[in-house]
């Protein structure tokens, strides 16, 4: 096993980076079957199909396009559709077109175009930044990506302003590369790519479930291994150390498209682990949980904890507006839980391998003030 250097960053700091890395041009990479790779002029990529190629052009391109070109499967498909690919001098836009070993491929790779999304001068808490990526601590209330219901004021709008010309292009556009998201009303850490190469490297880690993601959540009740109700729920088990493991499948709810539903057939595999950090009340009626993800599905922690009967305090979709027992807590604690305006969930730890340097990076973000105030009220402080 090769050990990588581990860089842990905590508390969050603001790092200003002004350097810009431009895409390499006019270079040649030897060693390809049938010839060499070259960028001719500004943006024309030329190479040959290697031996024993897949029969379909799109699959052959994915296999044989040199890594130095930094073209993702999605980007190649788009270039094909746009007529930017020539095979032996003829434009081919059909993904299923047949190819043979030695076919000469020319791809016109346009300059990264300006994004249709507008940059906005929105304050960001930048935890780390370099030429390849940026890590931010997103506040609750901010949407990650523009959508019909949230066309502006998003994290992407803020990053377009903050990063400016340091964005070298993702998917053919000068835009931040979103590789994962957290919900609008969830606070905490996200990593965003600033180049195609970083985007592909990070996306591969998320797909392989090798990224470390830990959350802090405040839930109703206290999950215990001794609880026979929990023991009887399908998909729920306990690991050593009283670690709750929830393994189900998740898919959109049949009647409410804004919700996710727990399934055991169909849907997508989802695994959440959680442990109690602190319990509140006499008897205990709420808990601060550490949750970590083996997979990263939409609303995963929220829907899994609700399925276990320990929904998040403040969650309007899954948690419900349960009222804590007044005799178990001081009135201020009961009121704080009842009035908490969002799901009590924070992305506290994010760890991954830097796609450019290979260094292991790990970041931590303290709980935001609203969650700290909730915990203080639950403690009776």
Number of C-alpha atoms within 10 A of each C-alpha: 3 4 7 11 11 14 13 13 14 13 10 17 13 12 13 12 13 12 10 15 12 13 11 11 15 12 10 13 13 9 9 15 15 15 16 13 21 19 21 15 9 13 16 17 21 21 24 23 25 21 12 11 18 19 13 15 22 20 17 20 25 17 15 18 24 16 11 12 17 18 22 18 16 11 16 22 19 15 18 22 14 11 15 18 26 18 18 13 11 12 15 18 20 15 16 12 12 13 21 17 15 17 16 19 21 22 21 18 19 13 14 15 14 12 14 9 15 16 21 17 13 14 11 15 15 18 22 20 20 16 20 22 23 21 19 23 24 24 18 20 14 18 24 21 18 16 10 6 7 12 13 19 19 20 24 23 23 20 23 22 15 19 22 14 16 22 26 26 25 25 21 20 19 23 29 28 25 19 19 14 17 21 16 18 19 22 25 25 27 23 23 22 29 26 27 24 22 22 25 19 16 27 19 15 16 17 12 11 14 15 21 18 22 21 22 23 28 28 29 26 21 21 24 16 17 10 10 9 11 19 15 10 13 12 18 19 17 19 12 7 9 15 18 23 19 22 20 21 20 24 20 15 13 10 7 9 10 9 15 22 19 21 17 14 11 9 15 14 17 22 21 21 23 24 21 22 12 15 22 21 21 10 12 16 19 26 25 22 22 20 24 22 19 19 20 21 20 17 16 20 25 23 23 27 24 20 20 18 18 21 27 30 31 24 20 12 18 21 22 14 17 12 13 20 15 14 11 17 22 16 15 17 24 21 17 18 24 15 13 17 14 19 26 26 31 28 24 24 20 21 20 20 21 16 20 13 8 12 15 16 18 19 24 20 22 16 18 16 9 14 20 12 16 22 22 14 20 25 16 15 10
